[in-house]
Amino acid sequence: MRYALIILIAFTTSSVADEQEVTAVGSHIYGPDLSKNEGCGLAKKQAKIIAMEKVSGETMSSEERQTCTEQGSNSDCIYNRLMMTETEGRFISQEVINRTTKPTQLADHMKCTVTMRVSIDAGIGKPDPNFDFEPKLSQQVFVEGDRLNFTLNTTAPMYVAIFLWKPSPKNDVLKKIFPNKFDNDHFFANSGKVSIPKNVDQYAFQVSVDDIQSKKSFVAEHIKFIATKKKINFLSEYSHNKLQKKLMEIPRNMRRTKTRSYTISLR
């Protein structure tokens, strides 16, 4: 399976985890192709995403929402978003406290709304509001062979690691694409805008698809950005669950994560 990287040329904080209980409401409109249980199951996933976003503070960007719209299969988007969200913390308990369904203005479509009480372990401590960054992709829609570049607007010095997830039924692996053997310097000493790759003449990230993806008209892929105050040696790949455990070892005031998504058009 090919991935998007193709060459073209010690903490001093409390160890007490921050377990939080939140109430979240998720909804989903479903048609005759889904059963009531399936439609409400997607509403439940939406509620879990919202609950984790309340605790982690990391919400879906407008670009990600646009990618979900372009992706076509809303259920795939919800599943993928939940998978990425679950790297931000651990669900301890969850309880559905209300579920309703009602007709919509669309013929043969119903709306299921689920209210949940969710307990989440978000990790050690509280986030540092002065340690933050905003990532941007060079574009949102690509065709195979396009170059993918990143721009980060940072508020403080930081180490940055970037992981790529190419969703498929058999792929739960996030691959590290930065730092890499062509650019192992992932410390940005000054706040402000930085580019990755730093030197596009040295190497580039090139969008590619695998055999499973090529059977679709378009696919969505996801990027996980991880910024830390101290150097962390990440492995070359993680499952979502193992990346969650790795991140939760790092106090929240020492890290910040963001997720961004893009679409590859195969038409």
For each residue, the residues with C-beta under 8 A, 3 or more apart:
1: 166 171 210 211
2: 6 208 209 210
3: 164 166 175 177 208
4: 148 164 166 177 205 206 207 208 221
5: 164 175 177 180 205 206
6: 2 204 205 206 208
7: 182 203 204
8: 147 203 204 206
9: 201 202 203 204
10: 230
11: 230 250 251 254
12:
13: 124 125 251 253 254
14: 124 125
15: 124
16: 124 125
17: 121 122 123 124 248
18: 121 122 123 124 125 126 252
19: 92 119 120 121 122
20: 55 119 120 122
21: 117 118 119 120
22: 51 54 55 117 118 120
23: 51 97 115 116 117 118
24: 47 48 50 51 54 115 116 118
25: 47 50 113 114 115 116
26: 43 44 45 46 47 48 49 50 113 114 116
27: 43 46 111 112 113 114
28: 39 40 42 43 46 74 78 111 112
29: 39 104 106 109 110 111
30: 33 34 36 38 39 42 109 110 111 112
31: 34 106 108 109
32: 108
33: 30
34: 30 31 38 39 42 75
35: 38 39
36: 30 39 40 101 110 112
37: 40 41
38: 30 34 35 41 42
39: 28 29 30 34 35 36 42 43 101 110 112
40: 28 36 37 43 44 99 101 112 114
41: 37 38 44 45
42: 28 30 34 38 39 45 46 74 75 78 112
43: 26 27 28 39 40 46 47 99 112 113 114
44: 26 40 41 47 48 96 114 116
45: 26 41 42 48 49 78 79 82
46: 26 27 28 42 43 49 50 78 114
47: 24 25 26 43 44 50 51 114 115 116 118
48: 24 26 44 45 51 52 82 85 91 94 116 118
49: 26 45 46 52 53 60 78 81 82 85
50: 24 25 26 46 47 53 54
51: 22 23 24 47 48 54 55 116 118 120
52: 48 49 55 56 85 86 88 89 91 120
53: 49 50 56 57 58 59 60 85
54: 22 24 50 51
55: 20 22 51 52 88 89 120 122
56: 52 53 85 88 89 122
57: 53 127
58: 53 88 257 258 259
59: 53
60: 49 53 64 65 81
61: 64 65 260
62: 65 66
63: 66 67 137 140 260 261 262
64: 60 61 67 68 81 259 260 261
65: 60 61 62 68 69
66: 62 63 69 70 140
67: 63 64 70 71 77 140 220 261 262 263
68: 64 65 71 74 77 81 220 261
69: 65 66
70: 66 67 141 218 220 263
71: 67 68 74 76 77 218 220 263
72: 218
73: 76 77
74: 28 42 68 71 77 78
75: 34 42 78 79
76: 71 73 79 80 167 220
77: 67 68 71 73 74 80 81 220
78: 28 42 45 46 49 74 75 81 82
79: 45 75 76 82 83
80: 76 77 83 84 165 167 220 222 261
81: 49 60 64 68 77 78 84 85
82: 45 48 49 78 79 85 86
83: 79 80 86 87 165 167 172 240
84: 80 81 87 165 222 224 240 259
85: 48 49 52 53 56 81 82 88 259
86: 52 82 83 89 90 91 240 241 244
87: 83 84 224 240 243 244 247 257
88: 52 55 56 58 85 122 244 247 257
89: 52 55 56 86 120 121 122 123 244 248
90: 86 120 121 244 248
91: 48 52 86 94 118 119 120
92: 19 119 120 121
93: 118 119
94: 48 91 116 117 118 119
95: 116 117 118
96: 44 99 114 115 116
97: 23 115 116 117
98: 113 114 115
99: 40 43 96 112 113 114 115
100: 112 113
101: 36 39 40 110 111 112 113
102: 110 111
103: 109 110 111
104: 29 109 110 111
105:
106: 29 31 109
107:
108: 31 32
109: 29 30 31 103 104 106
110: 29 30 36 39 101 102 103 104
111: 27 28 29 30 101 102 103 104
112: 27 28 30 36 39 40 42 43 99 100 101
113: 25 26 27 43 98 99 100 101
114: 25 26 27 40 43 44 46 47 96 98 99
115: 23 24 25 47 96 97 98 99
116: 23 24 25 26 44 47 48 51 94 95 96 97
117: 21 22 23 94 95 97
118: 21 22 23 24 47 48 51 91 93 94 95
119: 19 20 21 91 92 93 94
120: 19 20 21 22 51 52 55 89 90 91 92
121: 17 18 19 89 90 92 248
122: 17 18 19 20 55 56 88 89 252
123: 17 18 89 247 248 250 251 252
124: 13 14 15 16 17 18 248 250 251 252
125: 13 14 16 18 251 252 253
126: 18 252 253
127: 57 131 252 253 256
128: 131 252 253 254 256
129: 132
130: 155 156
131: 127 128 155 156 158 227 229 253 254 256
132: 129 154 155 156 256
133: 152 153 154 155 158 160 225 227 256 258
134: 152 153 258
135: 150 151 152 223 225 258 260
136: 150 151 152 153 260
137: 63 140 148 149 150 223 260 262
138: 147 148 149 150 151
139: 142 146 262
140: 63 66 67 137 262 263
141: 70 262 263 264 265
142: 139 146 148 207 262 263 264 265
143: 146 207 264 265 266
144: 207 208 209 264 266
145: 206 207 208
146: 139 142 143 206 207
147: 8 138 200 204 205 206 207
148: 4 137 138 142 204 205 206 207 262
149: 137 138 195 196 197 200 204 205
150: 135 136 137 138 162 195 196 223 225
151: 135 136 138 193 194 195 196
152: 133 134 135 136 160 188 193 194 195 196 225
153: 133 134 136 192 193
154: 132 133 157 158 188 191 192 193 194 227
155: 130 131 132 133 191
156: 130 131 132 191 229
157: 154 187 188 189 190 191 229
158: 131 133 154 187 188 227 228 229 256
159: 186 187 188 227 228 229 230 231 232
160: 133 152 178 186 188 196 225 226 227
161: 176 178 179 186 225 226 228 232 234
162: 150 176 177 178 196 223 224 225 226
163: 174 175 176 177 223 224 226 238 243
164: 3 4 5 174 175 177 221 222 223 224
165: 80 83 84 171 173 174 175 221 222 223 224 240
166: 1 3 4 171 210 213 219 221
167: 76 80 83 171 219 220 221 222
168: 171 210 212 213
169:
170: 212
171: 1 165 166 167 168
172: 83 239 240
173: 165 237 238 239
174: 163 164 165 224 237 238 239 240 243
175: 3 5 163 164 165 236 237
176: 161 162 163 179 180 234 235 236 237
177: 3 4 5 162 163 164 180 205
178: 160 161 162 183 186 196
179: 161 176 183 184 185 186
180: 5 176 177 183 184 203
181: 184
182: 7 202 203
183: 178 179 180 186 196 197 198 199 202 203
184: 179 180 181
185: 179 198
186: 159 160 161 178 179 183
187: 157 158 159 231
188: 152 154 157 158 159 160 194
189: 157
190: 157
191: 154 155 156 157
192: 153 154
193: 151 152 153 154
194: 151 152 154 188 198
195: 149 150 151 152 198
196: 149 150 151 152 160 162 178 183
197: 149 183 200 202 203 204 205
198: 183 185 194 195 202
199: 183 202 203
200: 147 149 197 203 204
201: 9
202: 9 182 183 197 198 199
203: 7 8 9 180 182 183 197 199 200
204: 6 7 8 9 147 148 149 197 200
205: 4 5 6 147 148 149 177 197
206: 4 5 6 8 145 146 147 148
207: 4 142 143 144 145 146 147 148 264
208: 2 3 4 6 144 145
209: 2 144 213 214 219 264 266
210: 1 2 166 168 213 214
211: 1 214 215
212: 168 170 215
213: 166 168 209 210 216 219 264 266
214: 209 210 211 266
215: 211 212
216: 213 219 266
217: 265 266 267
218: 70 71 72 263 264 265 266 267
219: 166 167 209 213 216 263 264 266
220: 67 68 70 71 76 77 80 167 261 262 263 264
221: 4 164 165 166 167 261 262 263 264
222: 80 84 164 165 167 259 260 261
223: 135 137 150 162 163 164 165 259 260 261 262
224: 84 87 162 163 164 165 174 243 257 258 259
225: 133 135 150 152 160 161 162 257 258 259 260
226: 160 161 162 163 232 234 247 255 256 257
227: 131 133 154 158 159 160 255 256 257
228: 158 159 161 231 232 250 254 255
229: 131 156 157 158 159 254 255
230: 10 11 159 254
231: 159 187 228
232: 159 161 226 228 250
233:
234: 161 176 226 238 246
235: 176 238
236: 175 176
237: 173 174 175 176
238: 163 173 174 234 235 242 243 246
239: 172 173 174 242 243
240: 83 84 86 87 165 172 174 243 244
241: 86 244 245
242: 238 239 245 246
243: 87 163 174 224 238 239 240 246 247
244: 86 87 88 89 90 240 241 247 248
245: 241 242 248 249
246: 234 238 242 243 249 250
247: 87 88 123 226 243 244 250 255 257
248: 17 89 90 121 123 124 244 245
249: 245 246
250: 11 123 124 228 232 246 247 254 255
251: 11 13 123 124 125 254 255
252: 18 122 123 124 125 126 127 128 255
253: 13 125 126 127 128 131
254: 11 13 128 131 228 229 230 250 251
255: 226 227 228 229 247 250 251 252
256: 127 128 131 132 133 158 226 227
257: 58 87 88 224 225 226 227 247
258: 58 133 134 135 224 225
259: 58 64 84 85 222 223 224 225
260: 61 63 64 135 136 137 222 223 225
261: 63 64 67 68 80 220 221 222 223
262: 63 67 137 139 140 141 142 148 220 221 223
263: 67 70 71 140 141 142 218 219 220 221
264: 141 142 143 144 207 209 213 218 219 220 221
265: 141 142 143 217 218
266: 143 144 209 213 214 216 217 218 219
267: 217 218
